[in-house]
Amino acid sequence: MPRLALYALAVCALAVVAAVVSFVQGSWLGVVWVLFAGLSSNMAWYYVKRGRIARDA
């Protein structure tokens, strides 16, 4: 797995934790964290796919 994919996956996990903490505290800022988790998840998939293509070529 490419290093950037691992970083994006770590950011995604941290954003999910931040969203849960925000919602538990009653803050609507958790919505922003959920959107950020979705973005970083998509980035992780992109880098995984790009790594597979580069490896197979």
C-alpha positions as CSV (number, residue, x, y, z in Angstrom):
1,M,0.0,0.0,0.0
2,P,1.4,3.4,-0.9
3,R,2.5,5.7,1.9
4,L,0.1,8.4,0.9
5,A,-2.8,5.9,1.1
6,L,-1.8,5.1,4.6
7,Y,-1.6,8.7,5.6
8,A,-5.1,9.4,4.1
9,L,-6.4,6.4,5.9
10,A,-5.0,7.6,9.2
11,V,-6.5,11.1,8.6
12,C,-9.9,9.4,7.9
13,A,-9.8,7.5,11.1
14,L,-8.9,10.6,13.1
15,A,-11.6,12.6,11.4
16,V,-14.2,9.9,12.4
17,V,-13.0,10.0,16.0
18,A,-13.2,13.8,16.0
19,A,-16.8,13.6,14.5
20,V,-17.9,11.2,17.2
21,V,-16.4,13.4,19.9
22,S,-18.0,16.5,18.5
23,F,-21.5,14.9,18.3
24,V,-21.2,13.5,21.8
25,Q,-20.4,17.0,23.1
26,G,-23.5,18.3,21.2
27,S,-21.6,20.3,18.6
28,W,-22.7,20.4,15.0
29,L,-19.1,20.8,14.0
30,G,-19.1,17.0,13.7
31,V,-20.8,17.4,10.3
32,V,-17.6,19.1,9.0
33,W,-15.5,16.2,10.4
34,V,-17.8,13.7,8.7
35,L,-17.3,15.4,5.3
36,F,-13.6,15.5,5.9
37,A,-13.6,11.8,6.7
38,G,-15.4,11.1,3.4
39,L,-12.9,13.2,1.5
40,S,-9.9,11.5,3.1
41,S,-11.5,8.1,2.5
42,N,-11.8,8.9,-1.2
43,M,-8.2,10.0,-1.3
44,A,-7.1,6.8,0.3
45,W,-8.9,4.7,-2.3
46,Y,-7.5,6.9,-5.1
47,Y,-3.9,6.3,-3.9
48,V,-4.5,2.6,-3.5
49,K,-5.8,2.3,-7.0
50,R,-3.0,4.4,-8.4
51,G,-0.5,2.2,-6.6
52,R,-2.0,-0.9,-8.1
53,I,-2.0,0.5,-11.6
54,A,1.6,1.6,-11.2
55,R,2.6,-1.8,-9.8
56,D,0.9,-3.8,-12.6
57,A,2.3,-1.6,-15.4
